[in-house]
Amino acid sequence: MPKINSYQDYLKKHPEWERELELLHQLISKTELEQTIKWGAPVYTLQNKNVVGLGAFKSYVGLWFFNGVLLKDKDKVLVNAQEGKTKAMRQWRFNSEKEIKKRQLTSYLKEAIENQRAGKSIKPEKTNTSLELPQELQQLLKTRKELRQQFNSLTPYKQKEYAEHIGSAKRETTRQSRLEKAIPLIEKGVGLHDKYRNC
């Protein structure tokens, strides 16, 4: 899959939404926001802070307001795309070009920019960072010093991925199988899902 380095690359990847993406991009470009590419999609920033992102999906085009929960949303158009997970971000979905109302959208963009300029944002809650290793992984790391050193050199996020992947299996045989498959990856110093990242 080709790497997305620009808005034009993103447009080529989603030809079925070209008109909608182009209209949204033009409206955002009339503001003072600066366009960049993050997570393989266009993101528009103010003083290097994310304000709004553009995304094309199978059945809709979406605008992501990074602190959308702070918007008044007088027209009730914003949704929480991941209920229970996303605190601040809100999405506005469009199924066709005719649903994009310039004046309405400009009003939301202006409010989002004003909020960002005023420093309004939702701070993520601190999560419990203590790592609980499943019994099988604990035992293995006790007996294999080099493997333990490699595991300890991984980022906490990657350590947690391994712990959850192995520990979430219900059957003992599955846990053991997952553990066996994890060993060569840990020895290489890579994360469980590294091959899927940055694609």
ABEGO torsion letter per residue (X at the ends): XBBBABAAAAAAABAAAAAAAAAAAAAAAABABBBBBBGGBBBBBBGGBBABBBBBBAABBBBBBAAAAABAGAAGABBBABBGABAABBBBBBABAAABBAAAAAAAAAAAAAAAAAGBBBBBBBBBABBBBBAAAAAAAAABAAAAAAAAABBAAAAAAAAAAAAABABAAAAAAAAAAAAAAAAAGBBAAAAABGX
